[in-house]
Amino acid sequence: MSQSVVVLLQPGAADWEMGPVLPVLSAYFGATIRTASPDGKSVKTMGGTLIDVDTGYDTADVQGADLVILIGSDGWMTFQDEPLAARLKARVEASGRTAAICAATLALARAGVLDTRPHTSNSEPFLSENVPSYQGSGGYRDVAHAVSDGVVVTAPGSAPASFAVACAALLDPERQAEVVGYWNMVRGEFEALGTELGAIWKP
């Protein structure tokens, strides 16, 4: 039976943050993807792509989905939705697998689910300055890749590849060989180019 993934989008969603993860989960792991926006209306991404979402936040199956993913956008910076925050908190407390990248980590911080678990984001000040109630500094990991505790995955906006890998591992941990295989494919690109971008500058 196909596993279900609910993706919470905001207007201005970062294309590069959803680009690696959604095809991996859908095409390679067979997940059914459903998208949601705050009001159920279409959203235009940061790259100008118009996404006709399936539903709104209020009717998205946040509780029943096998995985909920929050994609980054500047829209999360000031977004307040107490019912959604309560649903996200209840989901995580019930060990419901949940992932957020970039500014979408603010939604998890506002829900209080980052206070007692290892996590990352764009920076610790990014969380503490935008979410006054955030109390998770002790669990913050200042790393350039996704962080997972087996229930919640978080990542900075600069880490869409490791975010995709972590989400795949979260959704289907029994398929470890395939998760590792995907990571080995992705990381080869960066390692081959090196810090000076190598072949890109060559004619």
Summary of the structure (lengths in Angstrom):
residues: 203
radius of gyration: 16.5
end to end distance: 49.1
largest distance: 54.9
contacts: 666
relative contact order: 0.15
helix: 41%
strand: 16%
